[in-house]
Structure formats: structure tokens, C-alpha cells
Amino acid sequence: MERFEELVKAVVVNMREITPRQTVELGVIHGFCIDAAETEAPDLIAFLSSVAGLEAITAQLSRLPQYLTATAVDGATWQFVPMVKA
């Protein structure tokens, strides 16, 4: 599932760079992942559209603490970690 992990990470990184918001809802991330899969990984669309796909996205987000963290235990809202300028 390396492509899945890369897809989720790319979506999160892009969202963090383009949005002025500090937080984002899981449903928004989920939608962006499905949109990205349409061009980047069409074979993942069915999986991403399932409950298992949503659960996998949530699990993958928890593996990206350098980019965002859950604001509550339920994982419904995530807060972006500010980018560090070198």
C-alpha cells in the first residue's frame, strides 16, 4: 500500500501549503484523497470510497505528526503543524 501512503501524504502536504486554515476536517481530507486518486491512482478510488478506506486514511494521518495532528480522540478534525522555514 505504498502508493496509498504516498497519496495521503501528498494530499496533506498540498493542503497544508495552500490553505490559510489551521484545521481541517477528516471529510475534507477524504474528499481530496479521492479527487487526487482520480488522476494519480485510479485503482484506489473504490478502496478510498469505502469505510475501510476512510479508516485507512485516519490511520495514515496519525503516522504524519510532522504535518498534522488530531485535535480530538475521534480524529474528526486535524490541525496542521506549521511549516518550519529553513
N, C-alpha and C positions, 0 to 999 in steps of 0.2 A: 504493500500500500504506500510505497514511497511517493508515487505521483500524487496521491490524495494528500499526504502530509505537506508536500511542496505547494500544492494548490491552496490549501488553507493558509499556509504561511504567507504566500504571495498576496492573497486577498487581504489578510490582516495588515501586512506592511503597507500595501497601497492605500488601504482605508486610513491608516494612521497618518500617512503623508498628506492625504487630500482633504480630510475632514477637519473643520475647526472644533468639532465636538470633543469633549474629554471622555465621554462614554458612548457605548454602542450596544444595542440590544442584540441578543442571540439571533432573533429572527432576521434582523438586517444582515448580519454576517452570513447566515444560512442562505439568504437570497442572493447575496453577492457571490457566494461559492457556487451556487447553481448557475448563475449567469456566466461566471468565469469558465465553468466546465463546458458550457456550450461551445466554446471555441478552443479551449485548452485540453479538455479531456472528456469528449462526448460520452465515452463509455462509462463514466462515473455519474452521469445525470440520474439514472434510475436509483442508484445507491444513495446519492445525496438527497434525493426526494423522499426517501423512506425514513421511518422512525430510527432505524439503525444508523442511517447516515447522519441524522441530527445528533444522535448520541455520540457518534464518532467525531463529529465536529467539536462538540463540547469537550470531549476528552482531549482532542488535539489542541484546543485553545489553552487548556490547562498546562500543556507542555511548552507554551510560549511565553513564560513570565517576563522575558526581556522586552516583549511587545505589548502585552496586556494582561490584566488580572481580573478575576471575577470580583464583583462588588458585593456579592452575597453568595451563600452556600448553594442556592438553586441554580446559579450560572445564567440567569436570565439577562443580566446586564454586565457588561465588561468595561473596564476602564483602561484607556491607553496609557502606557508608560511613556513619558516624554522622551523624545529623541535627544541623545546627547550629541552636541556639536563638538567635533574634534578640533 
